[in-house]
């Protein structure tokens, strides 16, 4: 019999890993949304200058 960590500890580690993954994914999505907003503002500013 090898000395394995018990199932409770493994489940806690898995849960922590999932929470970290979810947080990183949310940060990535937020960053992408901000990038899209900035691109839109740049396009709007270019369009406004073209109208002048």
mmCIF file of the N, C-alpha and C atoms, coordinates in Angstrom:
data_MODEL
# 
_entry.id   MODEL 
# 
loop_
_atom_site.group_PDB 
_atom_site.id 
_atom_site.type_symbol 
_atom_site.label_atom_id 
_atom_site.label_alt_id 
_atom_site.label_comp_id 
_atom_site.label_asym_id 
_atom_site.label_entity_id 
_atom_site.label_seq_id 
_atom_site.pdbx_PDB_ins_code 
_atom_site.Cartn_x 
_atom_site.Cartn_y 
_atom_site.Cartn_z 
_atom_site.occupancy 
_atom_site.B_iso_or_equiv 
_atom_site.pdbx_formal_charge 
_atom_site.auth_seq_id 
_atom_site.auth_comp_id 
_atom_site.auth_asym_id 
_atom_site.auth_atom_id 
_atom_site.pdbx_PDB_model_num 
ATOM 1   N N  . UNK A 1 1  ? 0.851   -1.201 0.000   1.00 0.00 ? 1  UNK A N  1 
ATOM 2   C CA . UNK A 1 1  ? 0.000   0.000  0.000   1.00 0.00 ? 1  UNK A CA 1 
ATOM 3   C C  . UNK A 1 1  ? 0.883   1.247  0.000   1.00 0.00 ? 1  UNK A C  1 
ATOM 4   N N  . UNK A 1 2  ? 0.733   2.052  -1.043  1.00 0.00 ? 2  UNK A N  1 
ATOM 5   C CA . UNK A 1 2  ? 1.518   3.289  -1.103  1.00 0.00 ? 2  UNK A CA 1 
ATOM 6   C C  . UNK A 1 2  ? 0.852   4.372  -0.262  1.00 0.00 ? 2  UNK A C  1 
ATOM 7   N N  . UNK A 1 3  ? 1.610   5.364  0.076   1.00 0.00 ? 3  UNK A N  1 
ATOM 8   C CA . UNK A 1 3  ? 1.120   6.427  0.938   1.00 0.00 ? 3  UNK A CA 1 
ATOM 9   C C  . UNK A 1 3  ? 0.511   7.560  0.091   1.00 0.00 ? 3  UNK A C  1 
ATOM 10  N N  . UNK A 1 4  ? -0.745  7.409  -0.288  1.00 0.00 ? 4  UNK A N  1 
ATOM 11  C CA . UNK A 1 4  ? -1.427  8.421  -1.111  1.00 0.00 ? 4  UNK A CA 1 
ATOM 12  C C  . UNK A 1 4  ? -2.192  9.400  -0.227  1.00 0.00 ? 4  UNK A C  1 
ATOM 13  N N  . UNK A 1 5  ? -2.280  10.654 -0.660  1.00 0.00 ? 5  UNK A N  1 
ATOM 14  C CA . UNK A 1 5  ? -3.123  11.588 0.103   1.00 0.00 ? 5  UNK A CA 1 
ATOM 15  C C  . UNK A 1 5  ? -4.577  11.135 0.030   1.00 0.00 ? 5  UNK A C  1 
ATOM 16  N N  . UNK A 1 6  ? -5.334  11.424 1.048   1.00 0.00 ? 6  UNK A N  1 
ATOM 17  C CA . UNK A 1 6  ? -6.717  10.940 1.034   1.00 0.00 ? 6  UNK A CA 1 
ATOM 18  C C  . UNK A 1 6  ? -7.577  11.733 0.045   1.00 0.00 ? 6  UNK A C  1 
ATOM 19  N N  . UNK A 1 7  ? -8.737  11.178 -0.232  1.00 0.00 ? 7  UNK A N  1 
ATOM 20  C CA . UNK A 1 7  ? -9.611  11.721 -1.262  1.00 0.00 ? 7  UNK A CA 1 
ATOM 21  C C  . UNK A 1 7  ? -10.061 13.152 -0.944  1.00 0.00 ? 7  UNK A C  1 
ATOM 22  N N  . UNK A 1 8  ? -10.248 13.449 0.336   1.00 0.00 ? 8  UNK A N  1 
ATOM 23  C CA . UNK A 1 8  ? -10.691 14.790 0.747   1.00 0.00 ? 8  UNK A CA 1 
ATOM 24  C C  . UNK A 1 8  ? -9.663  15.852 0.317   1.00 0.00 ? 8  UNK A C  1 
ATOM 25  N N  . UNK A 1 9  ? -8.397  15.576 0.555   1.00 0.00 ? 9  UNK A N  1 
ATOM 26  C CA . UNK A 1 9  ? -7.333  16.515 0.176   1.00 0.00 ? 9  UNK A CA 1 
ATOM 27  C C  . UNK A 1 9  ? -7.278  16.664 -1.341  1.00 0.00 ? 9  UNK A C  1 
ATOM 28  N N  . UNK A 1 10 ? -7.384  15.544 -2.051  1.00 0.00 ? 10 UNK A N  1 
ATOM 29  C CA . UNK A 1 10 ? -7.361  15.609 -3.515  1.00 0.00 ? 10 UNK A CA 1 
ATOM 30  C C  . UNK A 1 10 ? -8.534  16.439 -4.046  1.00 0.00 ? 10 UNK A C  1 
ATOM 31  N N  . UNK A 1 11 ? -9.703  16.253 -3.459  1.00 0.00 ? 11 UNK A N  1 
ATOM 32  C CA . UNK A 1 11 ? -10.875 17.025 -3.890  1.00 0.00 ? 11 UNK A CA 1 
ATOM 33  C C  . UNK A 1 11 ? -10.718 18.514 -3.602  1.00 0.00 ? 11 UNK A C  1 
ATOM 34  N N  . UNK A 1 12 ? -10.101 18.831 -2.454  1.00 0.00 ? 12 UNK A N  1 
ATOM 35  C CA . UNK A 1 12 ? -9.846  20.243 -2.128  1.00 0.00 ? 12 UNK A CA 1 
ATOM 36  C C  . UNK A 1 12 ? -8.872  20.861 -3.126  1.00 0.00 ? 12 UNK A C  1 
ATOM 37  N N  . UNK A 1 13 ? -7.828  20.126 -3.461  1.00 0.00 ? 13 UNK A N  1 
ATOM 38  C CA . UNK A 1 13 ? -6.861  20.625 -4.452  1.00 0.00 ? 13 UNK A CA 1 
ATOM 39  C C  . UNK A 1 13 ? -7.522  20.822 -5.812  1.00 0.00 ? 13 UNK A C  1 
ATOM 40  N N  . UNK A 1 14 ? -8.350  19.869 -6.184  1.00 0.00 ? 14 UNK A N  1 
ATOM 41  C CA . UNK A 1 14 ? -9.072  19.968 -7.459  1.00 0.00 ? 14 UNK A CA 1 
ATOM 42  C C  . UNK A 1 14 ? -9.975  21.198 -7.472  1.00 0.00 ? 14 UNK A C  1 
ATOM 43  N N  . UNK A 1 15 ? -10.679 21.419 -6.376  1.00 0.00 ? 15 UNK A N  1 
ATOM 44  C CA . UNK A 1 15 ? -11.568 22.580 -6.259  1.00 0.00 ? 15 UNK A CA 1 
ATOM 45  C C  . UNK A 1 15 ? -10.769 23.886 -6.344  1.00 0.00 ? 15 UNK A C  1 
ATOM 46  N N  . UNK A 1 16 ? -9.634  23.940 -5.656  1.00 0.00 ? 16 UNK A N  1 
ATOM 47  C CA . UNK A 1 16 ? -8.780  25.139 -5.711  1.00 0.00 ? 16 UNK A CA 1 
ATOM 48  C C  . UNK A 1 16 ? -8.297  25.385 -7.140  1.00 0.00 ? 16 UNK A C  1 
ATOM 49  N N  . UNK A 1 17 ? -7.879  24.317 -7.793  1.00 0.00 ? 17 UNK A N  1 
ATOM 50  C CA . UNK A 1 17 ? -7.419  24.437 -9.171  1.00 0.00 ? 17 UNK A CA 1 
ATOM 51  C C  . UNK A 1 17 ? -8.525  24.940 -10.074 1.00 0.00 ? 17 UNK A C  1 
ATOM 52  N N  . UNK A 1 18 ? -9.736  24.445 -9.876  1.00 0.00 ? 18 UNK A N  1 
ATOM 53  C CA . UNK A 1 18 ? -10.877 24.872 -10.691 1.00 0.00 ? 18 UNK A CA 1 
ATOM 54  C C  . UNK A 1 18 ? -11.181 26.352 -10.452 1.00 0.00 ? 18 UNK A C  1 
ATOM 55  N N  . UNK A 1 19 ? -11.121 26.774 -9.196  1.00 0.00 ? 19 UNK A N  1 
ATOM 56  C CA . UNK A 1 19 ? -11.369 28.182 -8.877  1.00 0.00 ? 19 UNK A CA 1 
ATOM 57  C C  . UNK A 1 19 ? -10.314 29.085 -9.520  1.00 0.00 ? 19 UNK A C  1 
ATOM 58  N N  . UNK A 1 20 ? -9.049  28.644 -9.483  1.00 0.00 ? 20 UNK A N  1 
ATOM 59  C CA . UNK A 1 20 ? -7.975  29.425 -10.108 1.00 0.00 ? 20 UNK A CA 1 
ATOM 60  C C  . UNK A 1 20 ? -8.179  29.505 -11.622 1.00 0.00 ? 20 UNK A C  1 
ATOM 61  N N  . UNK A 1 21 ? -8.566  28.366 -12.215 1.00 0.00 ? 21 UNK A N  1 
ATOM 62  C CA . UNK A 1 21 ? -8.824  28.338 -13.656 1.00 0.00 ? 21 UNK A CA 1 
ATOM 63  C C  . UNK A 1 21 ? -9.966  29.286 -14.010 1.00 0.00 ? 21 UNK A C  1 
ATOM 64  N N  . UNK A 1 22 ? -11.062 29.222 -13.237 1.00 0.00 ? 22 UNK A N  1 
ATOM 65  C CA . UNK A 1 22 ? -12.220 30.084 -13.496 1.00 0.00 ? 22 UNK A CA 1 
ATOM 66  C C  . UNK A 1 22 ? -11.853 31.560 -13.368 1.00 0.00 ? 22 UNK A C  1 
ATOM 67  N N  . UNK A 1 23 ? -11.061 31.893 -12.347 1.00 0.00 ? 23 UNK A N  1 
ATOM 68  C CA . UNK A 1 23 ? -10.645 33.279 -12.136 1.00 0.00 ? 23 UNK A CA 1 
ATOM 69  C C  . UNK A 1 23 ? -9.769  33.753 -13.301 1.00 0.00 ? 23 UNK A C  1 
ATOM 70  N N  . UNK A 1 24 ? -8.848  32.913 -13.743 1.00 0.00 ? 24 UNK A N  1 
ATOM 71  C CA . UNK A 1 24 ? -7.967  33.277 -14.854 1.00 0.00 ? 24 UNK A CA 1 
ATOM 72  C C  . UNK A 1 24 ? -8.777  33.446 -16.137 1.00 0.00 ? 24 UNK A C  1 
ATOM 73  N N  . UNK A 1 25 ? -9.754  32.581 -16.340 1.00 0.00 ? 25 UNK A N  1 
ATOM 74  C CA . UNK A 1 25 ? -10.596 32.664 -17.535 1.00 0.00 ? 25 UNK A CA 1 
ATOM 75  C C  . UNK A 1 25 ? -11.395 33.968 -17.523 1.00 0.00 ? 25 UNK A C  1 
ATOM 76  N N  . UNK A 1 26 ? -11.938 34.320 -16.355 1.00 0.00 ? 26 UNK A N  1 
ATOM 77  C CA . UNK A 1 26 ? -12.717 35.559 -16.227 1.00 0.00 ? 26 UNK A CA 1 
ATOM 78  C C  . UNK A 1 26 ? -11.820 36.779 -16.495 1.00 0.00 ? 26 UNK A C  1 
ATOM 79  N N  . UNK A 1 27 ? -10.596 36.751 -15.971 1.00 0.00 ? 27 UNK A N  1 
ATOM 80  C CA . UNK A 1 27 ? -9.657  37.849 -16.216 1.00 0.00 ? 27 UNK A CA 1 
ATOM 81  C C  . UNK A 1 27 ? -9.352  37.975 -17.704 1.00 0.00 ? 27 UNK A C  1 
ATOM 82  N N  . UNK A 1 28 ? -9.178  36.845 -18.351 1.00 0.00 ? 28 UNK A N  1 
ATOM 83  C CA . UNK A 1 28 ? -8.894  36.831 -19.782 1.00 0.00 ? 28 UNK A CA 1 
ATOM 84  C C  . UNK A 1 28 ? -10.067 37.416 -20.570 1.00 0.00 ? 28 UNK A C  1 
ATOM 85  N N  . UNK A 1 29 ? -11.278 37.013 -20.191 1.00 0.00 ? 29 UNK A N  1 
ATOM 86  C CA . UNK A 1 29 ? -12.477 37.524 -20.871 1.00 0.00 ? 29 UNK A CA 1 
ATOM 87  C C  . UNK A 1 29 ? -12.623 39.024 -20.645 1.00 0.00 ? 29 UNK A C  1 
ATOM 88  N N  . UNK A 1 30 ? -12.354 39.477 -19.416 1.00 0.00 ? 30 UNK A N  1 
ATOM 89  C CA . UNK A 1 30 ? -12.437 40.907 -19.102 1.00 0.00 ? 30 UNK A CA 1 
ATOM 90  C C  . UNK A 1 30 ? -11.415 41.690 -19.913 1.00 0.00 ? 30 UNK A C  1 
ATOM 91  N N  . UNK A 1 31 ? -10.196 41.161 -19.986 1.00 0.00 ? 31 UNK A N  1 
ATOM 92  C CA . UNK A 1 31 ? -9.134  41.794 -20.757 1.00 0.00 ? 31 UNK A CA 1 
ATOM 93  C C  . UNK A 1 31 ? -9.521  41.887 -22.231 1.00 0.00 ? 31 UNK A C  1 
ATOM 94  N N  . UNK A 1 32 ? -10.077 40.811 -22.771 1.00 0.00 ? 32 UNK A N  1 
ATOM 95  C CA . UNK A 1 32 ? -10.506 40.794 -24.169 1.00 0.00 ? 32 UNK A CA 1 
ATOM 96  C C  . UNK A 1 32 ? -11.610 41.820 -24.410 1.00 0.00 ? 32 UNK A C  1 
ATOM 97  N N  . UNK A 1 33 ? -12.554 41.916 -23.483 1.00 0.00 ? 33 UNK A N  1 
ATOM 98  C CA . UNK A 1 33 ? -13.639 42.885 -23.609 1.00 0.00 ? 33 UNK A CA 1 
ATOM 99  C C  . UNK A 1 33 ? -13.089 44.320 -23.594 1.00 0.00 ? 33 UNK A C  1 
ATOM 100 N N  . UNK A 1 34 ? -12.124 44.574 -22.729 1.00 0.00 ? 34 UNK A N  1 
ATOM 101 C CA . UNK A 1 34 ? -11.510 45.908 -22.660 1.00 0.00 ? 34 UNK A CA 1 
ATOM 102 C C  . UNK A 1 34 ? -10.779 46.218 -23.965 1.00 0.00 ? 34 UNK A C  1 
ATOM 103 N N  . UNK A 1 35 ? -10.069 45.233 -24.498 1.00 0.00 ? 35 UNK A N  1 
ATOM 104 C CA . UNK A 1 35 ? -9.359  45.406 -25.772 1.00 0.00 ? 35 UNK A CA 1 
ATOM 105 C C  . UNK A 1 35 ? -10.343 45.770 -26.885 1.00 0.00 ? 35 UNK A C  1 
ATOM 106 N N  . UNK A 1 36 ? -11.468 45.070 -26.918 1.00 0.00 ? 36 UNK A N  1 
ATOM 107 C CA . UNK A 1 36 ? -12.475 45.343 -27.953 1.00 0.00 ? 36 UNK A CA 1 
ATOM 108 C C  . UNK A 1 36 ? -13.042 46.761 -27.798 1.00 0.00 ? 36 UNK A C  1 
ATOM 109 N N  . UNK A 1 37 ? -13.284 47.204 -26.559 1.00 0.00 ? 37 UNK A N  1 
ATOM 110 C CA . UNK A 1 37 ? -13.797 48.560 -26.323 1.00 0.00 ? 37 UNK A CA 1 
ATOM 111 C C  . UNK A 1 37 ? -12.791 49.605 -26.800 1.00 0.00 ? 37 UNK A C  1 
ATOM 112 N N  . UNK A 1 38 ? -11.506 49.376 -26.507 1.00 0.00 ? 38 UNK A N  1 
ATOM 113 C CA . UNK A 1 38 ? -10.459 50.317 -26.928 1.00 0.00 ? 38 UNK A CA 1 
ATOM 114 C C  . UNK A 1 38 ? -10.379 50.372 -28.455 1.00 0.00 ? 38 UNK A C  1 
ATOM 115 N N  . UNK A 1 39 ? -10.423 49.202 -29.105 1.00 0.00 ? 39 UNK A N  1 
ATOM 116 C CA . UNK A 1 39 ? -10.400 49.166 -30.570 1.00 0.00 ? 39 UNK A CA 1 
ATOM 117 C C  . UNK A 1 39 ? -11.581 49.934 -31.145 1.00 0.00 ? 39 UNK A C  1 
ATOM 118 N N  . UNK A 1 40 ? -12.746 49.771 -30.532 1.00 0.00 ? 40 UNK A N  1 
ATOM 119 C CA . UNK A 1 40 ? -13.948 50.460 -31.007 1.00 0.00 ? 40 UNK A CA 1 
ATOM 120 C C  . UNK A 1 40 ? -13.776 51.973 -30.857 1.00 0.00 ? 40 UNK A C  1 
ATOM 121 N N  . UNK A 1 41 ? -13.235 52.413 -29.732 1.00 0.00 ? 41 UNK A N  1 
ATOM 122 C CA . UNK A 1 41 ? -13.021 53.855 -29.526 1.00 0.00 ? 41 UNK A CA 1 
ATOM 123 C C  . UNK A 1 41 ? -12.056 54.416 -30.568 1.00 0.00 ? 41 UNK A C  1 
ATOM 124 N N  . UNK A 1 42 ? -11.004 53.659 -30.877 1.00 0.00 ? 42 UNK A N  1 
ATOM 125 C CA . UNK A 1 42 ? -10.038 54.104 -31.884 1.00 0.00 ? 42 UNK A CA 1 
ATOM 126 C C  . UNK A 1 42 ? -10.725 54.217 -33.243 1.00 0.00 ? 42 UNK A C  1 
ATOM 127 N N  . UNK A 1 43 ? -11.523 53.200 -33.593 1.00 0.00 ? 43 UNK A N  1 
ATOM 128 C CA . UNK A 1 43 ? -12.253 53.233 -34.865 1.00 0.00 ? 43 UNK A CA 1 
ATOM 129 C C  . UNK A 1 43 ? -13.217 54.416 -34.904 1.00 0.00 ? 43 UNK A C  1 
ATOM 130 N N  . UNK A 1 44 ? -13.932 54.646 -33.796 1.00 0.00 ? 44 UNK A N  1 
ATOM 131 C CA . UNK A 1 44 ? -14.873 55.773 -33.726 1.00 0.00 ? 44 UNK A CA 1 
ATOM 132 C C  . UNK A 1 44 ? -14.142 57.107 -33.885 1.00 0.00 ? 44 UNK A C  1 
ATOM 133 N N  . UNK A 1 45 ? -12.980 57.215 -33.246 1.00 0.00 ? 45 UNK A N  1 
ATOM 134 C CA . UNK A 1 45 ? -12.203 58.454 -33.346 1.00 0.00 ? 45 UNK A CA 1 
ATOM 135 C C  . UNK A 1 45 ? -11.711 58.664 -34.769 1.00 0.00 ? 45 UNK A C  1 
ATOM 136 N N  . UNK A 1 46 ? -11.251 57.601 -35.424 1.00 0.00 ? 46 UNK A N  1 
ATOM 137 C CA . UNK A 1 46 ? -10.818 57.697 -36.816 1.00 0.00 ? 46 UNK A CA 1 
ATOM 138 C C  . UNK A 1 46 ? -11.974 58.104 -37.718 1.00 0.00 ? 46 UNK A C  1 
ATOM 139 N N  . UNK A 1 47 ? -13.140 57.523 -37.486 1.00 0.00 ? 47 UNK A N  1 
ATOM 140 C CA . UNK A 1 47 ? -14.314 57.836 -38.285 1.00 0.00 ? 47 UNK A CA 1 
ATOM 141 C C  . UNK A 1 47 ? -14.720 59.298 -38.075 1.00 0.00 ? 47 UNK A C  1 
ATOM 142 N N  . UNK A 1 48 ? -14.635 59.766 -36.835 1.00 0.00 ? 48 UNK A N  1 
ATOM 143 C CA . UNK A 1 48 ? -14.998 61.158 -36.526 1.00 0.00 ? 48 UNK A CA 1 
ATOM 144 C C  . UNK A 1 48 ? -14.013 62.109 -37.233 1.00 0.00 ? 48 UNK A C  1 
ATOM 145 N N  . UNK A 1 49 ? -12.756 61.745 -37.293 1.00 0.00 ? 49 UNK A N  1 
ATOM 146 C CA . UNK A 1 49 ? -11.769 62.602 -37.960 1.00 0.00 ? 49 UNK A CA 1 
ATOM 147 C C  . UNK A 1 49 ? -11.983 62.601 -39.460 1.00 0.00 ? 49 UNK A C  1 
ATOM 148 N N  . UNK A 1 50 ? -12.390 61.467 -40.011 1.00 0.00 ? 50 UNK A N  1 
ATOM 149 C CA . UNK A 1 50 ? -12.623 61.354 -41.445 1.00 0.00 ? 50 UNK A CA 1 
ATOM 150 C C  . UNK A 1 50 ? -13.806 62.223 -41.860 1.00 0.00 ? 50 UNK A C  1 
ATOM 151 N N  . UNK A 1 51 ? -14.756 62.394 -40.962 1.00 0.00 ? 51 UNK A N  1 
ATOM 152 C CA . UNK A 1 51 ? -15.952 63.200 -41.266 1.00 0.00 ? 51 UNK A CA 1 
ATOM 153 C C  . UNK A 1 51 ? -15.606 64.679 -41.343 1.00 0.00 ? 51 UNK A C  1 
ATOM 154 N N  . UNK A 1 52 ? -14.660 65.125 -40.541 1.00 0.00 ? 52 UNK A N  1 
ATOM 155 C CA . UNK A 1 52 ? -14.300 66.547 -40.469 1.00 0.00 ? 52 UNK A CA 1 
ATOM 156 C C  . UNK A 1 52 ? -13.807 67.095 -41.798 1.00 0.00 ? 52 UNK A C  1 
# 
